[in-house]
Amino acid sequence: MKHLELPEIARLLSVDPETCRHLAEVCPACGERLQQVEALMKRFQHWDPEVAVLEGLPAEDLFATIMAAGHDWTSWSSQVDEKVELQTWGVAWVALEQAKEQMTEESTRLRARDLALLAARIAETLGTTYHPDSVADLKARAYATAAAADPPDANLVVSRLKRMAAAVTALEKGSGEEAVAQDVWSLLSRVIR
């Protein structure tokens, strides 16, 4: 017996969630794949199972392609501008994850800021196939992360304020989800302190 693959489970979950969950209850292999799809949806915070799978699975490798192109935001941004396959929700989310991981260390804060700006840049390229409210949420998180990652340098005050304003503007255009607002305001509170 052939079991459904991850993209097939994602598609079924999109079009007929009850049947998908029933299938997962009676078939352990399909149940495991459903858990993988749900884990990808949670990680990438995307509502569409197909997008979470189709963009989430290759996201790490595509992100690595960007990183291999250079060591700064300018190199990364030009890669995103040149290669449409890098302009996905999944790649933006991986860049944002990396930014949040690296902003805790003083030695990697500038890199964290640049990674957050990369996530924002990718979010700016996302087309109409993505829900505009969710894209705004992604932008809000990215700009807030960039502002929070900026080192406390007097020369960066204007840039930091612009990023904070971009985060708040995007948040106002977003979905209104409380979790997004909490994340953004938590990041921005680091800057205000």
Buried (B, 14 or more C-beta within 10 A) or exposed (E): EEEBEBBBBBBBBBEEEEEBBEBBEEBEEBBEBBEBBBEBBEBBBBEBBBBBBBBBBBBEEBBEBBBEBEEEBEBBBEBBEEEEEBBBBBBBBBBBBBBBEBBEEEEBBBBBBBBBBBBBBBBBBBEEEBBEEBBBBBBBBBBBBBBBBBEEEEEBEEBBEEBBEBBBBBBEBBBEEEEBBEBBBEBBEBBEE
